[in-house]
Amino acid sequence: MLLNIGKLSIVGLALISASTLASVTTANFGTASRDSNSQFHLYEDGVKVTVSGWADTGDSATSTDDMVRKARTVNNYYSNWNDKYGLAITNQDNDSHTTDNYNKDDYDTFLLEFSSAVNLSDATYSYFGDKAYNTQVTVAALSNGAIEGKSWSDIASNQTIASGYSQAQWVSGYYTNFASATSNVAGSFSKYWLVGALNSVFGGNSSDEGDDAFKLSSISFTKGTPPPTTSVPEPTSITMFGLALLGLFAANRRKIK
């Protein structure tokens, strides 16, 4: 009996270790394959990541009244900026080759579609705007990826997962941590994520818009599903760990005898 407890304890310890160590996967867009002028894809850790570019339609667009459309994503190297490969957006309103909201003429955003639900943990950039210390990005988890023909405000109001509602995310040293103190996306899992130039309908200060730009180099994510809203109470990890140790101790004492 005690020997069986010992075996079960070892299994319990393994399960505890596996559950407490979340595996973070990084998708490097420098290795992405081009599907079309507006879409790329790559596979990482068994997950397919598809990225497409979206922007407003008008020359005098605002974040609240213009319908989004597919834009052309580009993957170029700019030696004069001394940067590396990264995804950017070229749309009908400008040809800046960055993902931006310059002059608030339009709002460029990537739609990241994953084959299974993930949580975004951070992003890196191969370039960010001239006013570097003012650059901010929008990140938001969506319930679905049907954004064609909708306004940014419609998407923010009707498709954003409550726990994944974005706040302004600062770019610091070519890096953004989405789990920062200004964000509540840390616990959100979804197949559909928006990452783009600061768009205040998803959170943030509208007075900060207009000088945000970047090229997206990589995105990091954790696979999984959100915890159930209602469930049978389970023992805490500490309690399980203690029971496992007791089981191992009991099994060893039986062997000594």
N, C-alpha and C positions, 0 to 999 in steps of 0.2 A: 504493500500500500504506500509506504513512505517513498519507495523507489519510484513509483508512478508519479507521486507528487513532485519528486525531484525532476523527472522528465518534463512534466507539465510546466514546472517553474522555468526550466531552460527555454521552453517555447514561449512562455510569457515574457521573459526578458528580451527575447529576440523581437517579439511583436512590439514591445514598448520602444525598443531602439528604433525599429523601422518607422513607427508612427510619429516619433519625435524629431526625426531627421527628414525634413522636406527637401526634395531634390530640386535645385534651381537649374533650369536649362536656358542657354543663351542662343538666340537665333541671330546669326551674323548675316546681314543683308548683302554683304559683299559677295556671298556665295549663292545668292538667289538666282533662280532661272526666270527669264522674261517670258510671260505668257502672251502679252500683247503690249501695246504702247501704254496701257493704263494699269497693268497688273503684273505682279511677280509672285513666285511661290518658292518655298524651300521646306525641307523636312528636318526636324530636330527631335531626337528622343521619341520617335514614333508619332510625332504630332506634325500634321501638315499646317504650315502657316502661309496664308494667302494675304497679300497686301495690295491694296488699290488706293488710288489718289482721288480725292473729292474736293470740290471748291464751289463757291457761289457762282451764279450765272451772269450777274450784271456788272457793268463798269463802275457803278456806284453802290456796290453791295453793302448791306449791313448784315450782322449776324442773325437778325431776327426776321427779315422779310424776303430773303432770296432763297430760291430752291437750289438744293445741292445737285451736283452732277459729277460724272466721272471726269477726272483730269488726267493729264499724261504724267506719269511718274518717270523720273530719269535716274540713271545710275552712272554718274560721270566722275572723272578725276580732274580737279582744278589745281594745277601746279602753282598758280599765282597765289592761291590761298594756303598752299602747303598742307592740304588736308588729304583724307583718304576717301575710299569709296563710301557712298552713303546715298540713300534714297531721298529724292526731292520731288517737288511737284511743279510742273509748268502748266499754266492754265491760259484761257483765252484772254485774260486781262493783263497779264504781265509775263515776262520771260526771265525772271530773276534766278531761276534754277535753285530756289530754296522753298521750303515749306513755310509760308509766312502769312502775316496779316498786314503787310506794309500799307500804310496810309488808310487802313480800314477799307480798302477797295474790294477785298475779298478775303475769305478765311479758308486757308488750305488745311486739309486734314487727311490723315491716313486711316482707312478702315482695315483693321487687322482681324482676319477670320481664322480661327483655329478649329481643327477637326475634333477637338474635345475641350471641355471647359478648363480654363486656366486662370491664374491670378497673375497680373503683371507686377513685377517687383521693381524694375528699373529700366532705363534706356540710356544708350550712349549716342553721341553725335560726332560726325566728322567735321562739322562746321556749325557755328551758331552766330547769330546776328552781330552787326557792327557795334551795336550798343550791348555788348556782351552781358554786362551785369544786370540788364533789364530784361533779358530774354526769359520768357515763360512759355510753358506748353500746357495744353489741355489734355487730360486723360479721363476717359469715361467708359464704364462697362455698360453694354447695351443688352437688352433682352432678345433682340434679333438684328439681323443685318440689312433689313429692308429700308434703306434710306433714300433710294432714288425718288426724285420728285417731291421731297419734303423739305421744309425749312429747318434750320438748325434748332430753332425754338421748339418746333414740333417734335423733333427727335429728343431734345432734352426733357421735354414735358412728358412724353408718352413712351419712350423706349429706354430711358436710362434706369439701370438697376439702382434702387434707393441707396444701398450701401456702397455703391460704386460711383456715386455722384462726385464729379471732379471739383477740385479747387485749383487755384493757380499753382503750378509747379515750377519752381525756379530751376534753371539750368546752371549747374555749378561745376566748373572744370570738365566740360564736355560730358556731363553725367547728371541724371535726374533719378532720385530715389522716390518712387511713387508711394512708398509707405511712410513718407515724412509726416511731420506734425500738422501740416496744412492739408493733408489728404485723408479721406476715409475710404480709399479703395483697397486697403490692405486685406480686408476679409471678403472681397468680391471675386467670384468665379463666373466666368462667362466665355462663350465662344466668340463674342464680338466685342472689340475694343476700338475706341477712337483715340488717336494720338495726333495732335496737330498744334498749330499756332494758337496762342491764347485766344479763346473765344468765350466771352463773359457770360453767354447764356448757359454755359456748363459750369460756371463758378469763376470767381475772380473779379477784379475791378476793371470796368470798361475803360477807365482813364489810362490803364496800363497797356491797352491794345495799340497796335500801330507800328511797333518796332521789334516784333518778335519773328525770328527766322531761324531755321536749322535744317541740317541734312541728317536723316536718321540712319545711324550706323548699325545698331543692334538693339534688340529687345530681349529682356530676360523674363522668364515666367516659371510658375510652379504648377504642375498638373494636379488636378484634384477636383473635389466637389465641395460646395459649401456644407457646413454641418446642418443636420435636420433641425427644423424649428421646434419640433416636439419629439422627444425620445424618452425611453426608459432610462432613469439615472444610472450612470456607470461609475465604478470605482475610480477614484483619482489615480493618476500615474504613480504618485508617491505610495499610495496604499497598495497598488498592484506590485510595485517594486519591492515593498516590504514583505508581502506575502511570498513573492518569488524567492527572496533571500531565505526566509524561514523554511521554505520547502527544500531548498538546496542544503541547508544546515541539517535538517532532519534526515535527509537521504544519506548524507555523509556519516552521521552518527550511526545509522543502521549498518553501513559498510564496515565501520571500525569494530563494532560488536561482533 
